[in-house]
C-alpha cells in the first residue's frame, strides 16, 4: 500500500513537471511569435517594393499576348479576381476595380485612380499600371476606392467620356496616373491636335532601271510624349534622306513610302522604294552607307534592335510622277517633328512637341498623319499654323482631324495637389516637383464627370512607380 502511494506521488510530481515544461514552451513560442516573428513582418516599403517587382515582371512577360484591347481587359479583370478584388469591365473596355472602404476609414473621402492602356503600345503604360495594381493589393486603410483602367486613344475620347459619373462625387479625390520621363505632379496637362495631310497623286511608268528598298526598323513604338519624341523618327529620317539625294544630284523616282501606325504613336518602322539609273548606283550606295554609319554611331548603343538597311529589289511597274515627288520631298524636309518649345527657365523641359506618326503612299494616295501636344494652347495654334503653311507650300491638302482640350485643375484639384505632396513626402522624404504637363491626357474629359471633384495628374516613371504607390496608400489612410 505504501509503495502504491509513493508511486502515485511520483507520477503526480512528473505530471506537474511536465505541465510546467509545457507551459514554458508555450510561453517561449508566444514570445517568439509576438516579439521576434512580429518584428520580422515586412514594412510597407518592403511590401510595395516586392509587389512592384513581381507585378512588373508578370506584365512584361505577358506583353506579347496583350495584342488587343480585349486581351488587356481580360488580363486586368483576371488579375483583379485572382487577388479577390471586385473587377469588372464595361462595354467600352474600361476595367473598374471596386474596393470598398475599410471600417476604420469609412469617413475618408472617396478616391478614384485612373490609369490608361493601349494595346498598340503597352510598353508606354507599364509603370502606371504596375503602380495602380500595387495600390489595389497593398492598401489596408482607406475610404471607398475605385481604380479604373481606361482604353485610351487621343483620337477618340469616347471611352473616357462613357465612364460612369457615379464614381465621381462632389468630394472625390481623383488621380490620373501617366507615364513620363521625370516624376511630377501636374495641375495642367496637354491638349492634343491630330492632323491629316493628304493628296491624290499621278502614277507613271519608271524611266530608271534599278530599284532599292530602304528601311529603318526595330525602334520602339510608344505613345508620343516629351521623352518618346526624342527617339529617332524613321519616317522623318527617310524623308530627310530623299532631300539629301536631291541636294547631291541623285536623280530618283519614288515608288512607295510606308511607315508607322497612327499620329499619336512614334513609328517603329518605315521603308521606301526608289528607282535610279544604273550609272547612279555607286553614288547612291555611298550616300546610303554614310547615312547608315551616322545612324549606327548615334543610336546603336541605345537602340540595339534598330536596323537601317537597303537592298536591291524588283523594279516596280509604277512610280509617283516627278511633280508630286518634288512636293513630297519638300514637305518631308520641312515638316515639324519632335521638340517644338521648352520652358523659359529650364531648357531641358519640353513644353510642346509634335510627331509624324504615319505615312502611306500607295494606290495613288499620299496620306500622312501627324499630331501635336502642349499645355499651352497658343503653342498648339502655332504648330497647327506651321503644318498648314508647309502643306500649302507643298501643294498638299491639310486638315485638323481631331482636337482635344487642355486640362487645368479647379480649386479642389489644387488643394488636392498640396495635400498629396505632403503624403508623398511622408512615404518618401523627397520633394515632388509640381509642373505643367505637355502630354495629352484624358483629364479634361474626366473632370467633366463632376466639375466639383478634385483631379490631378501624377507622372509615374520606372524609378518612382513604387513611391507613387506608397504616396497614394499613405494619402488614403485616416
Secondary structure in CASP SS format (residue, H / E / C, confidence):
PFRMAT SS
TARGET T0000
AUTHOR 0000-0000-0000
METHOD secondary structure of the structure
MODEL  1
X C 1.00
X H 1.00
X H 1.00
X H 1.00
X H 1.00
X H 1.00
X H 1.00
X H 1.00
X H 1.00
X H 1.00
X H 1.00
X H 1.00
X H 1.00
X H 1.00
X H 1.00
X H 1.00
X H 1.00
X H 1.00
X H 1.00
X H 1.00
X H 1.00
X H 1.00
X H 1.00
X H 1.00
X H 1.00
X H 1.00
X H 1.00
X H 1.00
X H 1.00
X H 1.00
X H 1.00
X H 1.00
X H 1.00
X H 1.00
X H 1.00
X H 1.00
X H 1.00
X H 1.00
X H 1.00
X C 1.00
X C 1.00
X C 1.00
X C 1.00
X H 1.00
X H 1.00
X H 1.00
X H 1.00
X H 1.00
X H 1.00
X H 1.00
X H 1.00
X H 1.00
X H 1.00
X H 1.00
X H 1.00
X H 1.00
X H 1.00
X H 1.00
X H 1.00
X H 1.00
X H 1.00
X H 1.00
X H 1.00
X H 1.00
X H 1.00
X C 1.00
X C 1.00
X C 1.00
X H 1.00
X H 1.00
X H 1.00
X H 1.00
X H 1.00
X H 1.00
X H 1.00
X H 1.00
X H 1.00
X H 1.00
X H 1.00
X H 1.00
X H 1.00
X H 1.00
X C 1.00
X C 1.00
X C 1.00
X E 1.00
X E 1.00
X E 1.00
X E 1.00
X C 1.00
X C 1.00
X C 1.00
X C 1.00
X C 1.00
X E 1.00
X E 1.00
X E 1.00
X E 1.00
X E 1.00
X C 1.00
X C 1.00
X C 1.00
X H 1.00
X H 1.00
X H 1.00
X C 1.00
X C 1.00
X C 1.00
X C 1.00
X C 1.00
X E 1.00
X E 1.00
X E 1.00
X E 1.00
X E 1.00
X E 1.00
X E 1.00
X C 1.00
X H 1.00
X H 1.00
X H 1.00
X H 1.00
X H 1.00
X H 1.00
X H 1.00
X H 1.00
X H 1.00
X H 1.00
X H 1.00
X H 1.00
X H 1.00
X H 1.00
X H 1.00
X H 1.00
X H 1.00
X H 1.00
X H 1.00
X H 1.00
X C 1.00
X C 1.00
X C 1.00
X C 1.00
X C 1.00
X C 1.00
X E 1.00
X E 1.00
X E 1.00
X E 1.00
X E 1.00
X E 1.00
X E 1.00
X C 1.00
X C 1.00
X C 1.00
X C 1.00
X C 1.00
X C 1.00
X H 1.00
X H 1.00
X H 1.00
X H 1.00
X C 1.00
X C 1.00
X C 1.00
X H 1.00
X H 1.00
X H 1.00
X C 1.00
X C 1.00
X C 1.00
X C 1.00
X C 1.00
X E 1.00
X E 1.00
X E 1.00
X E 1.00
X E 1.00
X E 1.00
X E 1.00
X C 1.00
X C 1.00
X C 1.00
X C 1.00
X E 1.00
X E 1.00
X E 1.00
X C 1.00
X E 1.00
X E 1.00
X E 1.00
X E 1.00
X E 1.00
X E 1.00
X E 1.00
X E 1.00
X E 1.00
X E 1.00
X E 1.00
X E 1.00
X E 1.00
X C 1.00
X C 1.00
X E 1.00
X E 1.00
X C 1.00
X C 1.00
X C 1.00
X C 1.00
X C 1.00
X E 1.00
X E 1.00
X E 1.00
X E 1.00
X E 1.00
X E 1.00
X E 1.00
X E 1.00
X C 1.00
X C 1.00
X C 1.00
X C 1.00
X C 1.00
X E 1.00
X C 1.00
X C 1.00
X C 1.00
X C 1.00
X H 1.00
X H 1.00
X H 1.00
X C 1.00
X C 1.00
X C 1.00
X H 1.00
X H 1.00
X H 1.00
X H 1.00
X H 1.00
X H 1.00
X H 1.00
X H 1.00
X H 1.00
X H 1.00
X H 1.00
X H 1.00
X H 1.00
X H 1.00
X C 1.00
X C 1.00
X C 1.00
X C 1.00
X C 1.00
X E 1.00
X E 1.00
X E 1.00
X E 1.00
X E 1.00
X E 1.00
X E 1.00
X E 1.00
X C 1.00
X C 1.00
X C 1.00
X C 1.00
X E 1.00
X C 1.00
X C 1.00
X C 1.00
X C 1.00
X E 1.00
X E 1.00
X E 1.00
X E 1.00
X E 1.00
X E 1.00
X E 1.00
X C 1.00
X H 1.00
X H 1.00
X H 1.00
X H 1.00
X H 1.00
X H 1.00
X H 1.00
X H 1.00
X H 1.00
X H 1.00
X H 1.00
X H 1.00
X H 1.00
X H 1.00
X H 1.00
X H 1.00
X H 1.00
X H 1.00
X H 1.00
X H 1.00
X H 1.00
X H 1.00
X C 1.00
X C 1.00
X C 1.00
X C 1.00
X C 1.00
X C 1.00
X C 1.00
X E 1.00
X E 1.00
X E 1.00
X E 1.00
X E 1.00
X E 1.00
X E 1.00
X C 1.00
X C 1.00
X C 1.00
X C 1.00
X C 1.00
X E 1.00
X E 1.00
X C 1.00
X H 1.00
X H 1.00
X H 1.00
X H 1.00
X H 1.00
X H 1.00
X H 1.00
X H 1.00
X H 1.00
X H 1.00
X H 1.00
X H 1.00
X H 1.00
X C 1.00
X C 1.00
X C 1.00
X E 1.00
X E 1.00
X E 1.00
X E 1.00
X E 1.00
X E 1.00
X C 1.00
X C 1.00
X E 1.00
X E 1.00
X E 1.00
X E 1.00
X E 1.00
X E 1.00
X E 1.00
X E 1.00
X E 1.00
X E 1.00
X E 1.00
X E 1.00
X E 1.00
X E 1.00
X E 1.00
X E 1.00
X E 1.00
X C 1.00
X C 1.00
X E 1.00
X E 1.00
X E 1.00
X E 1.00
X E 1.00
X E 1.00
X E 1.00
X E 1.00
X E 1.00
X E 1.00
X C 1.00
X C 1.00
X H 1.00
X H 1.00
X H 1.00
X H 1.00
X H 1.00
X H 1.00
X H 1.00
X H 1.00
X H 1.00
X H 1.00
X H 1.00
X H 1.00
X H 1.00
X H 1.00
X H 1.00
X H 1.00
X H 1.00
X C 1.00
X C 1.00
X C 1.00
X E 1.00
X E 1.00
X E 1.00
X E 1.00
X E 1.00
X E 1.00
X E 1.00
X E 1.00
X C 1.00
X C 1.00
X E 1.00
X E 1.00
X C 1.00
X C 1.00
X H 1.00
X H 1.00
X H 1.00
X H 1.00
X H 1.00
X H 1.00
X H 1.00
X H 1.00
X H 1.00
X H 1.00
X H 1.00
X H 1.00
X H 1.00
X H 1.00
X H 1.00
X H 1.00
X H 1.00
X C 1.00
X C 1.00
X C 1.00
X C 1.00
X C 1.00
X C 1.00
X E 1.00
X C 1.00
X C 1.00
X E 1.00
X E 1.00
X E 1.00
X E 1.00
X C 1.00
X C 1.00
X H 1.00
X H 1.00
X H 1.00
X H 1.00
X H 1.00
X C 1.00
X C 1.00
X C 1.00
X C 1.00
X C 1.00
X C 1.00
X E 1.00
X E 1.00
X E 1.00
X E 1.00
X E 1.00
X E 1.00
X E 1.00
X C 1.00
X C 1.00
X C 1.00
X C 1.00
X H 1.00
X H 1.00
X H 1.00
X H 1.00
X H 1.00
X H 1.00
X H 1.00
X H 1.00
X H 1.00
X H 1.00
X H 1.00
X H 1.00
X C 1.00
X C 1.00
END
